[in-house]
Amino acid sequence: MAQNETQVYLQFETDKYTLTKNHQLQLDNLFTSHPASLIESITVTGHTDWAGSNRYNQQLSQKRAAAVNAYLNNRWKISASQSFFGEEKPLADNARSAGRSRNRRVEITLRLKPVIKSTETVVEEKASRDVKDTLYTSPNGAQVYIAGDCLPDGLTVNDIEIKVTEALTPTQMRATGTTTRDANGNCLISGGMIYLSVTNKKTGKPIEKLCDTGLIVRIPAPSPDPSMNFYLSDDKGRGWKTTDKGKMNIEKVNGKSYYSFSGIGSIGGSIGFNPDKLPPVAAAPVIAMANFMEKTIYKNWKAGYVKTKGLKSRTAYVSGDSSVLDANYVTKKIITADNCGCIPENQQVISVYGSRVVNGKVQYYVYNNYRGELKERRFFGLFGRRRAVIRRKDWIVVNSMREVQDILAKAPGSAKPK
């Protein structure tokens, strides 16, 4: 049976090799969640960016690896195999500042002792009842580790309820109402996000704080991107902000790669985690959708046309392969979304829904398809702005919000108007 591996990266500033408090916290989190009894071997490998001579970088990478090894010896009484490669094995493009930052690193690789499958099942069942720690794995693979000794006084892991809302793909983001705008409204490129809440079962109240070493969150990363940064949100997955608290690493567990978040103790009852990066170019373009549902026309023998009330509670998104932006201007006829330049036009998906009362019953109207499937029209004469028009025949009509979410969670265009 192949051995399991866990890998963590420590990032360093230019020319630095001493460990910071964040480095120490990362190492403490790693060995708290992986007891020495389960580890077969540990490898520490130092690296640099390409600044400086080859000889200097070899020496600097050796110092970085030695600093990590010394901390493991002093703090955890652990001895690791040590190597160093200078600038020879970059993770990212050294021509870019973000790439050089990722390359200034030490890799810590844990080889875990092989465990037969039946034993793994027993261990997992025991962990769910353990008063010390718990590991929650969500349906799509996100993981939340909470140390029992980091809970408020008097509580064990059996006294808490963990709820994880996953939005790992654009379809899940649309269906859960999460977006990839930062706090300034800029477009972000996301590696997936989860929204975590922890509740006290005894009182029903949210748990506001854990100790900083007591929470580890992992988001699946099938194709991990070293240029991603750590973003947090306390607003239901909106208004993402970078943070200097805690740390994000690319970690490999049981052969699978994850974005791993640690060092965040204050969760305020609920919090969002998101590996993100800004697009390489300014995201300035604006998409405008003309919503003509408000002018649904009925033939009438007395009056040729009758205007009806428009959709209520309209919600709209523009999304791509790695970004979902909410519309920031909505009127009865026009829906616009700013800063969409990060989404290539051939990837842009328009998702709009709203409700109206017909014959005393609430009906929901949904559009979820590629922008290229919409007709475009130029408003206000020859020099007016071109807008994508959602026509009456484009809407899908359903009877519940649950059906709306099901349509948004499907591939664009897979649900057709009847």
Secondary structure, 3 states (H helix, E strand, C coil): CCCEEEEEEEECCCCCCCCCHHHHHHHHHHHHHCCHHHEEEEEEEECCCCCCCHHHHHHHHHHHHHHHHHHHHHHHCCCCEEEECCCCCCCCCCCCHHHHHHHCEEEEEEEECCCCHHHHHHHHHHHHHCCCEEEEECCCCCEEEEEHHHCCCCCCHHHEEEEEEEECCHHHHHHHCCCCEECCCCECEECCEEEEEEEECCCCCECCECCCCCEEEEEECCCCCCCCEEEEECCCCCCEEECCCCEEEEEEECCEEEEEEECCCECCCEEEEEEEECCCCCCCCCEEEEEHHHHCCECCCCCCCECCCCCEEEEEEEECCCCEEECCEECCCEEEECCCCCCCHHHCEEEEEEEEEECCEEEEEEEEEEHHHCEEEECCCCCCCEEEEECHHHCEEECCHHHHHHHHCCCCCCCCCC
